[in-house]
């Protein structure tokens, strides 16, 4: 049995605490992101969603037109028409 490989993308919301020591308040105020020396603690992690995509066809081999690639289909309901 040959299974195609898939890619799973998972999305989370995270509430984190970052502690970092600075030599003075001015350096701390000028810092826009933590350095490699900062300690990080995850306080809360909430699962948002995940997507599973097949890896069996690279994008460069996708022969659909650009407009066709943006169309998303649904197995339920189909296209609604004015009655």
Secondary structure per residue as TSV (DSSP state, phi and psi in degrees):
chain	resnum	aa	ss	phi	psi
A	1	X	-	360.0	121.1
A	2	X	-	-102.7	121.5
A	3	X	-	-106.2	135.2
A	4	X	-	-73.0	142.7
A	5	X	-	-73.5	148.4
A	6	X	E	-129.4	159.9
A	7	X	E	-116.2	127.5
A	8	X	E	-108.5	122.7
A	9	X	E	-103.2	126.2
A	10	X	E	-116.3	138.0
A	11	X	E	-119.4	130.7
A	12	X	E	-130.9	152.2
A	13	X	E	-100.9	133.6
A	14	X	E	-126.6	138.4
A	15	X	E	-111.0	114.1
A	16	X	E	-125.0	157.5
A	17	X	E	-120.0	131.5
A	18	X	E	-120.7	123.9
A	19	X	E	-113.3	131.6
A	20	X	-	-147.1	136.3
A	21	X	-	-93.5	136.3
A	22	X	-	-123.7	158.2
A	23	X	S	-72.2	-27.5
A	24	X	S	-157.6	169.7
A	25	X	H	-66.7	-32.9
A	26	X	H	-64.2	-44.4
A	27	X	H	-63.5	-39.4
A	28	X	H	-64.4	-40.8
A	29	X	H	-68.3	-31.8
A	30	X	H	-81.3	-12.4
A	31	X	-	-77.3	124.5
A	32	X	-	-100.8	-17.6
A	33	X	S	-149.1	155.2
A	34	X	-	-70.4	150.7
A	35	X	-	-88.7	179.1
A	36	X	T	-67.6	-17.7
A	37	X	T	-86.8	-8.1
A	38	X	-	-71.0	150.1
A	39	X	E	-101.4	139.0
A	40	X	E	-122.0	132.5
A	41	X	E	-126.4	125.1
A	42	X	E	-81.4	117.1
A	43	X	E	-89.3	-36.5
A	44	X	E	-152.9	140.1
A	45	X	E	-133.7	119.9
A	46	X	E	-118.9	123.0
A	47	X	E	-68.7	131.2
A	48	X	E	-101.7	-60.5
A	49	X	E	-167.5	169.6
A	50	X	E	-142.6	155.6
A	51	X	E	-128.9	138.7
A	52	X	E	-116.1	123.7
A	53	X	E	-121.6	144.7
A	54	X	E	-79.3	150.0
A	55	X	-	-108.6	13.6
A	56	X	S	-79.7	-10.5
A	57	X	S	-135.9	109.5
A	58	X	-	-61.0	150.9
A	59	X	G	-58.5	-35.1
A	60	X	G	-68.7	-18.2
A	61	X	G	-92.6	-3.0
A	62	X	-	-75.7	113.4
A	63	X	-	-93.2	2.1
A	64	X	S	-67.9	152.1
A	65	X	-	-70.2	164.4
A	66	X	H	-60.5	-39.1
A	67	X	H	-69.0	-34.7
A	68	X	H	-67.5	-31.4
A	69	X	H	-68.2	-25.6
A	70	X	T	-87.1	-11.1
A	71	X	-	-80.3	125.8
A	72	X	-	-106.6	130.4
A	73	X	-	-99.5	164.7
A	74	X	-	-137.3	138.1
A	75	X	S	-80.3	-12.1
A	76	X	S	-112.3	127.1
A	77	X	S	92.2	-38.9
A	78	X	-	66.1	-157.7
A	79	X	-	-92.3	126.5
A	80	X	-	-84.9	137.6
A	81	X	-	-115.7	150.3
A	82	X	-	-65.7	134.9
A	83	X	-	-101.5	360.0
